[in-house]
Amino acid sequence: MFTYSKATIQFAEKLRQIIRSILTQEAKLKCTGRRFLDRRQLISYPIQVIFYNHKSMLGYFDPAFYELGFHEKLMHCGEEKLYSIVRHELAHYLFF
């Protein structure tokens, strides 16, 4: 069972919006709800966001679960840093 605060749920939705924005505007991929399509629009992939608390990692992509993980402290960082970290993790996802 997962327990999230209202702030965490709002931040997760903000991250999904940032991810969709980067995918559509920068990577030129089509998004549908919580999924995005490959360039040929044949395969869709999930936009899964989770939070964690780790000493040294700010984000990661887990190819086994198609999951983007972000450190909980990113809720309090600036927009520019947040976008950079999301772009970095999306690059891992797209390269995979």
N, C-alpha and C positions, 0 to 999 in steps of 0.2 A: 504494500500500500504506500502511496506517495502522498505527502502532505505539503501543500504549498500555501504561502500567504497570498493575499490579494496583490501585493506589490510584485511578487514573483510571477504570478500569472500574467499581470500587465507587462512585465518585462519580457516574458516569453513571447507574448503577442507582438511586442515592439521588435524583437529579434526576427520573428517570422516576416514582419513587414519589411525590415531592412534586407533580409535574405531575398524576398520576392523582388524588391526594388533592384538589387544588384543583379539578380538573374535576368530580369526583363530589360533593364536599361543598359547594363554594362556587358552582360554576356549574350544578350539578345535571344534568350530562351523564353518559351511560353510557360507561364505558371497557371495552374488550375487548382484553386483551393490550397491545400497543403501538399501539393505535388508540383513537380516541374517536368517538362518534356525534353528529351534529347534534341539535337539539332534537326534530325530527320522527322521528329515528332512521332516516333514509333514506340518509344519506351518512356514510361513516367517513373520518376523517382520521388521518394517521400522527403518532405522537409520536416525532419524530426529534431527538436531542440530539447536538450536536457541541461541541467545545472549540476555543478559539483564543487567541491572545495578541496583543492590540491595546493601544496606549497608553491610549486614552480610553474605549472602550466596554466595559461590563460584560456586556451581553447584546444580542441582536437576534433578530428573526424575519425569515426570508427566504421570502416567499410563492412564489417560483419553485420552491423545493424543499420547501416545507412543513417548514422546518427551524428549530429553536430553537438558537441559539448562545449559549454562556456562556463568559466569560473563565476561564481556568484558575485564576486566583488566588482564585476563589470557593470553591475547595475548602477554603480556610482562613478563611472568614468565618463569622460567627455565623448561627444558624438564622433569626432574625428578618429579617436583611438578605437572606439567600438566598431566603426565601419572598417577600419584597417584589419582588425582581428577577424571580423566576419569574412571579409574578402579573402584573407589568408586561409581560413578553414574551408571556405567554399572552393578555393583553388585546389586543395587536396581532394575534395569531393569530386569536382569536375574532372580532374586528372585521372582519378580512379575510374 
